């Protein structure tokens, strides 16, 4: 592997056991930090050569062949400040807490360079956001999914960012969510302790992964039961990607509206994504050390769904 002026050149020799494997699948196994779709783009643009020749994604590698892969230097797009209205719950010189609405992406990424929470924070805070997570995620120390609503904290300087990140790492941040799930949860309280990692075949999904996953713990408490659904509160002990969604789906209680981990057809077609709300966030203030806790009220769509279920 050779690095040159921000570019990366990787070279591999196909082993006997990897022979007759599609080249995109072979490269995905060699460089699992890169998505298969990205590797296919490299193949299409001629950045991957087998014995000095360009091949298609469907090409099957042979034992002993030398593969050279050129990964161009990543160019980060310019992120613009935008006057996006923010529901600010609290703000001081170190932190800002907002109630994120449904459908808003937290930080820019491919396909979502405008209209994100970061675009709005950049306009509101001007230059006052921590830079630890780079130009795409200024101020962002944790995130919630696009269709999850509720409390999220952003940091205005690196001192605050490091302090909050340390609390997240030691699992001392209070994070309580409310959700509506399919089925009737029989137990009053549940402890779900199951490791979560990347799904073995679908890179866009997470799954219970005993071999390669990281420990994930969710505490569940039933708030109200309905004939076919249950309103619950989830307290996160860890914070893995899609943790609540994956854990509840693994117990055959996927979140209402979650078409990724639940049924494709939702009985409530007006729902936009999973019914999940980050209701409470508590932490020690990075400057004073005092414990602070903030609450975001249930959004209107959530309240409306509860009323609908109570009428049935």
Buried (B, 14 or more C-beta within 10 A) or exposed (E): EEEEEEEBEBEBEBEEEBBEBBBBBBBBEBBEEBEBEBBBEBBEEEBBBBEEEEBEBEBEBBEEBEBBBBBEEEEEEEBEBBEBEBEEBEBEEBBBBBBBBBEBBBBBEEEBBEBBBBBBBBBBBEEBBBBBBEEBBBBBBBBBBBBBBBBBBBBBBEEBBBBBBEBBEEEEBBBBBBBBBBBEBEEEEBEBEBBBBBBEEEEEBBBBBEEEBEEBBBBBBBEEBBEEBBBBBBBBBBBBBBBBBBBBBBBEBBBBBBBBBBEEEBEBEEBEBBBBBBBBBBBBBBBEEEEBEBBBEBBEBBEEBBEEBEEE
